[in-house]
């Protein structure tokens, strides 16, 4: 990955700085701050995948977000892309504008300490979520077929699995994809249609270890979550996150997720 990042920097005519490397989930991405040929700053992100999977939704998500998302949705602007295949792997280099704000939760999507977020940050988040759901797209972030299969399995109860309302979602709205104190929403690979309220539900679930923040999300986004559609979105998100625990991820979330599940499902 380091070798390919260097090759991408040469092609895009940027120079990696001496700042730290930022690795993505299981080493699938590698990013660094760079200096551009004009003397400015940028952010170079390299994505890798087996050559036969180096295409499709995750590959073209950022460029489609750049074209489709309104300005009310704060995100790093994508300036250039370069894709190639080598030694059985596909690589995609993306040159973004550099974001000076830092991610809220480091390299852990699960929130573990209460963040210092001001009123403007929360207002911008509400505006951004509204802007995202207004975008029309054929991209799919969550599939009905998956919910039909997974919800009864991982929720442990018979539930209605038909999505009541579909809207466009970021699809991965957790604390390593949000910056502060100024809001920027990162990582637009997987955006697409999902159950209405999905982004709010995902952020809430990733906040359950910090009850004060989880409660604030419920207050700020109650108009989304405290609806039949929002409660369904929570069930869908809990399904996904409980499935991740079977692979050894998010293990400390399992208890709070099951507690929240008991609050959402009617008692026998």
Secondary structure, DSSP 8 states (H G I E B T S, - for coil): -HHHHHHHHHHTTEEE-SS--EE-GGGSEEEEEEEETTS-EEEEEEEEEEGGGSSSHHHHHHHHHHHHS-TTS----EEEEEEEEETTEEEEEEEEE---SEETTTT-SS--S-----HHHHHHHHHHHHHHHT---S-BSS-HHHHHHHHHHHH-S----S-S-EEEE-S--STTSBEESS--B---TT-EEEETTHHHHHHHHTTTTSHHHHHHHHHHTHHHHSSHHHHHHHHHHHHHHHHHHTTTSSGGGHHHHHHHHHHHS---
